[in-house]
Amino acid sequence: MTRVVSVPPERLDRWLTGFGERHGSTAYEVGPVVVRLVGEDGAVAEIVVPFGPLLELSRDGLVAHVLAERRIGLLLVRRGGYGAGVFVGGKLIDSKVGSRHVQGTTKAGGWSQQRFARRRDNQAREAFNAATEVAVRILGRVKLDAVVTGGDRKAIETVLEDPRLKQLRELVRPPFLGVADPRQKVLEQAGADARAIRIELTDPEAQASP
């Protein structure tokens, strides 16, 4: 069985130790982008190095890398809302969230439907413009190590097309976060999710179980 687990940076060292305790003697295959653990019982864990590449190719190097304090910008945009924040380590030091009303779809036809569609497009444009101004104000004026985005991909692309955000486009790193309409708590949780280490874990014993 293969599953993905999410581990906060502060817990990665303990998780790696626990993998060895659960699966026996563990071999490490450490690359600049992917770290692979193979347990004595055949269990495999693959870690995509966050904010890579990894420079010190060892277990200790991986742990030190994920614990390094980075200044990360977070940009979340959906039709119904937006949020931008700056995180240093796990601490949110500056942020702004907002919302705009964008009407949903309608089953009406003809001229009324066209007028409704134009109104909805105008509302979405206003929402994206507001999101762009917040991104410029919160993220565009500070030195960032990386940017993580989330929400709606097309909305994010629209916001990042602004020439004032060219430097942010070059800093965007995975993961792309699926989020609800951004509110302060959504933004704070997304910051934690952006820092988390994602591990694809394959356990042959679980596959063999009935």
Summary of the structure (lengths in Angstrom):
residues: 210
radius of gyration: 20.9
end to end distance: 11.7
largest distance: 69.9
contacts: 639
relative contact order: 0.20
helix: 40%
strand: 28%
